[in-house]
Amino acid sequence: IDGSRGLCWINDTFSAIIAFVVPIFLSTLLNVFLFVTAVILICAASSDSKNVKSQRSTQIRIVMAIFTVLGITWIFGFIALLANQLWPWYPFIILNSTQALMVSIMFLGTKKIILRYYSFCCGFKKRKDPIY
């Protein structure tokens, strides 16, 4: 172990795999399992109400969006690690550093929130027959 000769203080490839790749891979597998379980439980919730079905659909869309943002980031991370190339590190770093921004845009960029913000800023009254 010598940090002065390279980028990583672990110079042995096998040790680096055991120390970094295996824990991240196992964590990712656990997250995928928990995600699938949560989606199954949301879909299995029984209710005949139209409002509950709409709410369930919204929850699944939100979960899928977050899963996509976080999943794509780590796909680039694994590609960068395994490919031993410089180019995959750029999307990984950019996506990883902007995850909070992307999640905020997903939640604040809905049509309902934008219309409410626009009506608040411009002083419009809410219509009795909602357009959203």
C-alpha positions in Angstrom: 0.0 0.0 0.0 1.7 3.2 -1.2 -0.2 6.3 -2.3 2.8 8.0 -3.9 3.1 5.6 -6.8 -0.5 5.8 -8.2 -3.9 7.2 -8.0 -5.2 4.7 -5.4 -3.6 3.7 -2.2 -4.6 0.1 -2.9 -2.3 -1.0 -5.7 -3.4 -4.6 -5.9 -6.3 -5.1 -8.3 -7.9 -8.0 -6.4 -7.8 -5.9 -3.2 -9.4 -3.0 -4.9 -12.2 -5.2 -6.2 -12.8 -6.6 -2.7 -12.6 -3.2 -1.1 -14.7 -1.2 -3.6 -16.5 -3.1 -6.3 -18.0 -5.9 -4.2 -19.6 -3.6 -1.6 -21.0 -1.2 -4.2 -22.3 -4.1 -6.3 -23.9 -5.8 -3.3 -25.4 -2.5 -2.2 -26.8 -1.9 -5.7 -28.3 -5.4 -5.8 -30.0 -4.8 -2.4 -31.3 -1.4 -3.6 -32.8 -3.1 -6.8 -34.4 -5.8 -4.6 -35.9 -3.2 -2.3 -37.1 -1.1 -5.2 -38.8 -4.0 -6.9 -40.4 -5.0 -3.6 -41.7 -1.5 -3.0 -43.2 -1.3 -6.6 -44.8 -4.7 -6.1 -46.3 -3.6 -2.8 -47.6 -0.3 -4.3 -49.2 -2.2 -7.1 -50.7 -4.8 -4.8 -52.4 -2.3 -2.6 -56.0 -3.0 -3.2 -58.5 -0.2 -3.6 -61.2 0.6 -6.0 -61.1 4.3 -5.6 -60.1 6.3 -8.7 -58.1 8.8 -6.5 -56.1 5.9 -4.9 -55.3 4.4 -8.3 -54.2 7.8 -9.5 -52.1 8.3 -6.4 -50.5 4.9 -6.9 -49.7 5.7 -10.5 -48.0 8.9 -9.4 -46.0 7.1 -6.8 -44.8 4.5 -9.3 -43.8 7.3 -11.8 -41.8 9.1 -9.0 -40.0 5.9 -7.9 -39.2 5.0 -11.5 -37.8 8.5 -12.2 -35.6 8.5 -9.1 -34.4 4.9 -9.9 -33.5 6.0 -13.4 -31.5 9.0 -12.3 -29.6 7.1 -9.6 -29.3 3.9 -11.6 -27.8 5.6 -14.7 -25.2 7.3 -12.6 -23.9 4.0 -11.1 -24.0 2.3 -14.5 -21.5 4.9 -15.7 -19.5 4.4 -12.5 -19.2 0.6 -13.1 -18.4 1.2 -16.8 -15.7 3.7 -15.9 -14.2 1.3 -13.3 -14.2 -1.7 -15.5 -13.3 -0.1 -18.8 -10.2 1.6 -17.5 -10.9 4.5 -19.8 -11.1 8.2 -19.0 -14.3 9.1 -20.9 -16.9 7.2 -18.7 -15.7 9.1 -15.6 -17.0 12.4 -17.1 -20.8 11.4 -17.2 -20.4 9.6 -13.9 -19.0 12.7 -12.2 -21.5 15.1 -13.8 -24.5 12.9 -13.1 -23.4 12.1 -9.6 -22.8 15.8 -8.7 -26.1 16.9 -10.2 -28.4 14.2 -8.7 -30.0 16.6 -6.1 -30.7 19.1 -8.9 -32.3 16.5 -11.1 -34.5 15.1 -8.2 -35.5 18.7 -7.4 -36.5 19.4 -11.0 -38.5 16.1 -11.1 -40.5 17.1 -8.1 -40.8 20.9 -8.7 -41.2 20.6 -12.5 -44.6 19.1 -12.5 -47.4 20.8 -14.3 -49.4 21.3 -11.1 -46.4 23.0 -9.3 -45.5 25.2 -12.3 -49.1 26.4 -12.6 -49.4 27.2 -8.9 -46.1 29.0 -9.0 -47.1 31.0 -12.1 -50.5 31.9 -10.6 -48.8 33.0 -7.3 -46.2 35.1 -9.1 -48.6 36.7 -11.6 -51.5 37.1 -9.2 -54.0 34.9 -11.1 -56.9 33.4 -9.1 -57.4 29.7 -9.2 -60.1 28.7 -11.6 -63.1 26.7 -10.4 -62.7 24.2 -13.1 -59.1 23.1 -12.8 -57.1 22.8 -16.0 -54.5 20.5 -14.4 
